Amino acid sequence: MANYRPVSNVTFMSKIVERAVAKQLHRYLEVNGLLPRHQSAYRRHHSTETAMLRVVSDVLTAADAQQVTLLGLLDLSAAFDCVDHQLLLHRLQRDFGLTDTVLNWVTSFVTSRSQQVVCNGLLSTIQYLQFGVPQGSVLGPIFFVM
């Protein structure tokens, strides 16, 4: 099935600001131990390989202890489109301690986004987005994990 989700076109300066924010946010999350211990996606020195090694290790440990292993897998291919802005902002404040200027900046980053499509030279009406993080954004994966 094709995915026609729009890619965010952002300015050069916006990309630089995003990278600076991402670096500071990663440092904050790591220093304060705020990411799940076994979270592999979108983390430095973690990968699908480290995730698979953990799964294999857990399965072998369970087999040695003569325990049953059950593995449930989810397809998260469109998960970035489902991030609820209000829920994200609430969790960032409650669970991750982001407040004041930082929370205000994140709020302005994820909310009030809109999209519009051109097809055969015709422009659609503007649609305001209530869900999702910008595709192509450096901060999108971090917000998704959070």
C-alpha positions as a Python dict, from the first residue, in 0.01 Angstrom:
ca = {
    (1, 'M'): (0, 0, 0),
    (2, 'A'): (141, 338, -95),
    (3, 'N'): (197, 604, 169),
    (4, 'Y'): (120, 954, 47),
    (5, 'R'): (205, 1125, 372),
    (6, 'P'): (355, 1467, 302),
    (7, 'V'): (716, 1536, 387),
    (8, 'S'): (777, 1856, 581),
    (9, 'N'): (969, 2115, 386),
    (10, 'V'): (1159, 2312, 646),
    (11, 'T'): (1415, 2587, 612),
    (12, 'F'): (1785, 2537, 661),
    (13, 'M'): (1777, 2740, 984),
    (14, 'S'): (1489, 2530, 1116),
    (15, 'K'): (1692, 2212, 1059),
    (16, 'I'): (1986, 2359, 1252),
    (17, 'V'): (1763, 2458, 1543),
    (18, 'E'): (1604, 2111, 1542),
    (19, 'R'): (1944, 1941, 1557),
    (20, 'A'): (2052, 2163, 1849),
    (21, 'V'): (1730, 2088, 2036),
    (22, 'A'): (1759, 1715, 1960),
    (23, 'K'): (2114, 1704, 2094),
    (24, 'Q'): (2016, 1880, 2418),
    (25, 'L'): (1702, 1669, 2458),
    (26, 'H'): (1894, 1342, 2406),
    (27, 'R'): (2150, 1451, 2666),
    (28, 'Y'): (1872, 1544, 2912),
    (29, 'L'): (1695, 1209, 2864),
    (30, 'E'): (2016, 1007, 2899),
    (31, 'V'): (2152, 1195, 3203),
    (32, 'N'): (1819, 1166, 3384),
    (33, 'G'): (1754, 804, 3284),
    (34, 'L'): (1420, 894, 3128),
    (35, 'L'): (1423, 655, 2833),
    (36, 'P'): (1316, 294, 2877),
    (37, 'R'): (1619, 78, 2952),
    (38, 'H'): (1561, -152, 2657),
    (39, 'Q'): (1462, 117, 2405),
    (40, 'S'): (1678, 58, 2099),
    (41, 'A'): (1522, 276, 1831),
    (42, 'Y'): (1660, 627, 1776),
    (43, 'R'): (1936, 599, 2036),
    (44, 'R'): (2309, 625, 1992),
    (45, 'H'): (2488, 288, 2020),
    (46, 'H'): (2154, 104, 1989),
    (47, 'S'): (2008, -59, 1681),
    (48, 'T'): (1786, -335, 1553),
    (49, 'E'): (2086, -561, 1617),
    (50, 'T'): (2099, -475, 1987),
    (51, 'A'): (1721, -523, 2010),
    (52, 'M'): (1744, -865, 1845),
    (53, 'L'): (2034, -971, 2068),
    (54, 'R'): (1820, -885, 2369),
    (55, 'V'): (1524, -1086, 2237),
    (56, 'V'): (1742, -1390, 2155),
    (57, 'S'): (1909, -1368, 2495),
    (58, 'D'): (1572, -1356, 2673),
    (59, 'V'): (1439, -1650, 2467),
    (60, 'L'): (1746, -1863, 2542),
    (61, 'T'): (1733, -1773, 2912),
    (62, 'A'): (1365, -1872, 2923),
    (63, 'A'): (1438, -2199, 2737),
    (64, 'D'): (1716, -2283, 2987),
    (65, 'A'): (1465, -2230, 3267),
    (66, 'Q'): (1212, -2448, 3078),
    (67, 'Q'): (973, -2154, 3041),
    (68, 'V'): (739, -2087, 2751),
    (69, 'T'): (825, -1791, 2529),
    (70, 'L'): (562, -1587, 2351),
    (71, 'L'): (660, -1309, 2111),
    (72, 'G'): (407, -1047, 2002),
    (73, 'L'): (502, -821, 1711),
    (74, 'L'): (333, -496, 1609),
    (75, 'D'): (344, -315, 1276),
    (76, 'L'): (430, 45, 1361),
    (77, 'S'): (478, 161, 1002),
    (78, 'A'): (228, 448, 1038),
    (79, 'A'): (286, 510, 1410),
    (80, 'F'): (437, 856, 1360),
    (81, 'D'): (106, 964, 1204),
    (82, 'C'): (-84, 865, 1519),
    (83, 'V'): (98, 1072, 1782),
    (84, 'D'): (-168, 1281, 1959),
    (85, 'H'): (-29, 1634, 2013),
    (86, 'Q'): (-214, 1700, 2339),
    (87, 'L'): (-120, 1361, 2485),
    (88, 'L'): (243, 1411, 2383),
    (89, 'L'): (259, 1756, 2544),
    (90, 'H'): (94, 1627, 2862),
    (91, 'R'): (342, 1337, 2885),
    (92, 'L'): (640, 1564, 2816),
    (93, 'Q'): (538, 1776, 3113),
    (94, 'R'): (423, 1502, 3352),
    (95, 'D'): (664, 1216, 3275),
    (96, 'F'): (968, 1398, 3139),
    (97, 'G'): (962, 1721, 3339),
    (98, 'L'): (965, 1963, 3046),
    (99, 'T'): (823, 2301, 3149),
    (100, 'D'): (819, 2672, 3072),
    (101, 'T'): (1020, 2783, 2767),
    (102, 'V'): (1106, 2428, 2658),
    (103, 'L'): (747, 2307, 2672),
    (104, 'N'): (626, 2624, 2498),
    (105, 'W'): (879, 2570, 2217),
    (106, 'V'): (780, 2205, 2174),
    (107, 'T'): (413, 2307, 2173),
    (108, 'S'): (476, 2556, 1894),
    (109, 'F'): (677, 2293, 1705),
    (110, 'V'): (413, 2017, 1703),
    (111, 'T'): (86, 2212, 1701),
    (112, 'S'): (-73, 2446, 1450),
    (113, 'R'): (66, 2247, 1158),
    (114, 'S'): (-130, 2223, 838),
    (115, 'Q'): (-108, 2046, 507),
    (116, 'Q'): (-232, 2110, 158),
    (117, 'V'): (-210, 1905, -161),
    (118, 'V'): (-172, 2010, -525),
    (119, 'C'): (-317, 1771, -784),
    (120, 'N'): (-343, 1856, -1152),
    (121, 'G'): (-278, 2220, -1070),
    (122, 'L'): (-565, 2236, -819),
    (123, 'L'): (-497, 2323, -456),
    (124, 'S'): (-690, 2141, -183),
    (125, 'T'): (-827, 2314, 124),
    (126, 'I'): (-590, 2350, 417),
    (127, 'Q'): (-617, 2069, 669),
    (128, 'Y'): (-496, 2131, 1024),
    (129, 'L'): (-320, 1834, 1180),
    (130, 'Q'): (-423, 1711, 1523),
    (131, 'F'): (-199, 1406, 1514),
    (132, 'G'): (146, 1307, 1396),
    (133, 'V'): (499, 1436, 1411),
    (134, 'P'): (659, 1594, 1106),
    (135, 'Q'): (806, 1336, 869),
    (136, 'G'): (1168, 1414, 797),
    (137, 'S'): (1204, 1598, 1125),
    (138, 'V'): (1502, 1523, 1349),
    (139, 'L'): (1278, 1560, 1656),
    (140, 'G'): (995, 1340, 1526),
    (141, 'P'): (1150, 1007, 1631),
    (142, 'I'): (1245, 1144, 1975),
    (143, 'F'): (890, 1267, 2037),
    (144, 'F'): (751, 936, 1914),
    (145, 'V'): (965, 741, 2163),
    (146, 'M'): (875, 978, 2443),
}
